[in-house]
Amino acid sequence: MVQNVAKAKTENKAVEIGSYFQTMPFTKTHRKIGIALFMAFVIEAWEMMIIIMLSGSIAAEFNLTPVQVGSLIGSIFLGMIPGTYVGGIIGDKIGRRKTIMYSLMLYGLVSLASAFSPNYETLYALRMLSGFALGGVLACIFPYYEEMLPVMTRGKAAVYLSAGWPIGTLIAVGLTSGLMNLHGIWGGWRAVLLVSSLAGLWAFVIARIPESPYWLAGKGRTAEAKNILEQISEGHTKVPEDTQLAVYQVKQGSFFEIFKGAMFKTTALQTIVNFAFSFGYWGLYTWIPTLLQQKGLSMGQSMSFVALSAVAQIPGYLVSAQLTSKFGRKKVMFSFVLFAAIFGFAFAYSQNITQLYILNFLLAFFSLGAWGVWNTWFGEIYPTNVRGVGYSWGVAGQRWANTVAPSLIGFVISLGWAFGATVSFIQIFMVITLITILFIKETEGEILH
């Protein structure tokens, strides 16, 4: 009887770690962590976009067919599919920070090797391997940042992190335009990949930021978790020595856990959203140069159009970041996806160049603003011990869509579908996204478990 009372007293000292984030202030340390992770997301974005912009030059050197070019563009996504699955497991096992750090190191080495590819087959294999490496970054970056943030600023700050995507796209456009016009060893697609490989050095910056206290608590490393809570709060948050830090207890790093009980519904819904939403975005923008040529634009004008789309995405992220902390994830994302679908269908039937540009600006603004909210939202819906695998499962769904969408859209274009019909078909996936998010639980203002 005495032992049971003693046990109860000990258990009463266990406090869910998320409760300490309810009153924690947003500090300079949070901002430094955010900048480090923001640049990691920028690296990922430009790596995903760069091969699209280099494909013409690579095709000319290796004498590639359109099918081979399409396969080369898709190779990074094929690598990301197993990379995100593995990255999620590793992130739950060894930590978020280490996984991102090692992934960036591997990416840098593989990207460096790809710059010296002697043929198409070697380049394809190395591009796939670079996708595998970046899968670890993609699987961990948002769960990691959200596990470092105070509850009240988590939504806004995590959406700002998503703004790394258009910045990465713009860097890819600028880097390609600058280096492709140079001659000799300093120019061409090999030079672009060589410079891109230097991004792997960012791993040394990631090494200097702290590990997630949620992950440490889940591993039973309470003392380290307490120290990091104090560190990121800059002394505002202190945990008594006799207090144990707890997280929601499920088997760590297991994919089977996210298909059990109530989590099965969550996994099913987020998988549908990730696939459909990614199809709606990637299906359009991978083929936008070809589709715009149907509207009379040159390839040069099409690349400018892509750059303008990226610029339009930035205010979309900023606005959605402000709104999500006031109105919640579900309301803001539903509204943004609804307007993205409306302007997407309108874009499909643009009557002139002016309409094309205006409607594309609105489409990019709302669709990427919605992406910022979604990256935040679905990083919050799983407990700590399976947050990595849960997030990676959804991200892999995005990569499946990235792989399938270009081929399927290419197929319907080959059937002779006009611009309006093709873009409308893509927008159907935005409608599927719109309906599905209605059934996902709101997480605004809740602690992570």
Buried (B, 14 or more C-beta within 10 A) or exposed (E): EEEEEEEEEEEEEEBBBBEBBEEBEBBEBBEBBBEBBBBBBBBBBBBBBBBBBBBBBBBEBBEBEEEBBBBBBBBBBBBBBBBBBBBBBBBBBBBBBBBBBBBBBBBBBBBBBBBEBEEBEEBBBBBBBBBBBBBBBBBBBBBBBBBBBBBBBBBBBBBBBBBBBBBBBBBBBEBBEEBBEEEEEEBBBBBBBBBBBEBBEBBEBBBEBBBBBBBBBBBEBBEBBBBBBBBBBEEBBEBEEEBBBBBBEBEBBBBEBBEEEEBEEBBBBBBBBBBBBBBBBBBBBBBBBBBBBEBEBEEEBBBEBBBBBBEBBBBBBBBBBBBBBEEBBBBBBBBBBBBBBBBBBBBBBBEEBEEBBBBBBBBBBBBBBBBBBBBBBBBBBBBBBBBBBBBBBBBBBBBBBBBBBBBBBBEBBEEEBEBBBBBBBBBBBBBBBBEBBEEBBEBBEBBBB
